[in-house]
């Protein structure tokens, strides 16, 4: 069938209402009039384009649903785990859990701490004064001995023989002295009768004096021999503890040798020598000159456990110019033998005692650029308050700027700020309970807590 249109009857076109509509093709060009629909059909494919749009929309819907399920469930779990009640959950997420303590009034000591070394008053290294063979060892290693207790015995037979010879020589010379004195008496009687010359009398007087000198020399030899015999029996010169055994029976020792035979160290009493800065010397001397006895405590290496207590014995007579410190010696009774020679300790010297001062736990004191401060708890609200810190004694510090009875925070400082709400917890971690100093916090009001008195543990 022919698709041509008779030339006398051109196709009618409905007027377009769109002002921007394309004008109709010229009626004389019939071929061009039918070319436009052909282009729409080739580039259209409207079904295929719509299908792609619906596929992308479906993918986006699936991803959105999966994300909603995942994040919605996480938020629901978090909300379910949060404690219920109380200002819409602000107590669980807004209030800062803390431990509290009460400011008190009392006495605090002014201490000077230093590193010290336990030093015995006496340490004796026993050596031999004579030569000979060790016959017997009387002590046991680590034994506590008294002054005069036997320690070692050296063969004394050679020295006993020398002593006998000296005593014999002394007896002979004493007899000669007696004879010379008798002759002198005779010469004096004869000279009184003018029977002898004065020269003979004078000579006999000098013979007596010579014999007296010989007798004195013999007495010295006897004493020296006796001392050598005594040196063969070695005894403890002090009360103390014997160290490890250094010689055995049968060993030969030499006179005046530097080789030690035994070491005895006094343990009761014992001293600690420690160095303090010269800045503290004025305060210490002021107390000593007034006749006060200053106490000294010895702590272990960690400075946590107190070992023993003693008193300050003396202060050195000069300051070490290289370190700017002065040596002090403290004496301890050491009745329980807790202090051992050359042991390292931390010494704490009590220089003075401050009375009726305001005390606060040392952990409650924080520092910033302006200086030390604390968080005062009032109406469950933390208030930052600057203070002036003084002496520190253990876990308490003397401060200015607080009143006895006020409540301060002792932990939770990583979240504390001025004006934030707080809640008191027990050291075990619960929200309600006793405070750090043993005080029971007041029941909460409208914050959502039960209002009942917390159970004491």
Beta strands, then each sheet from edge to edge (+ up, - down):
strand 1: 96-98
strand 2: 100-102
strand 3: 104-120
strand 4: 123-126
strand 5: 132-137
strand 6: 144-145
strand 7: 150-154
strand 8: 233-235
strand 9: 240-242
strand 10: 252-253
strand 11: 262-265
strand 12: 270-277
strand 13: 295-299
strand 14: 306-320
strand 15: 325-332
strand 16: 344-361
strand 17: 366-368
strand 18: 371-378
strand 19: 381-386
strand 20: 388-393
strand 21: 396-400
strand 22: 407-409
strand 23: 422-424
sheet 1: 1+ 23+
sheet 2: 2+ 22- 18+ 17-
sheet 3: 2+ 22- 18+ 19-
sheet 4: 20+ 21- 16+ 3- 12+ 15- 14+ 13-
sheet 5: 4+ 11- 9+ 6-
sheet 6: 8+ 7- 5+ 10-
end
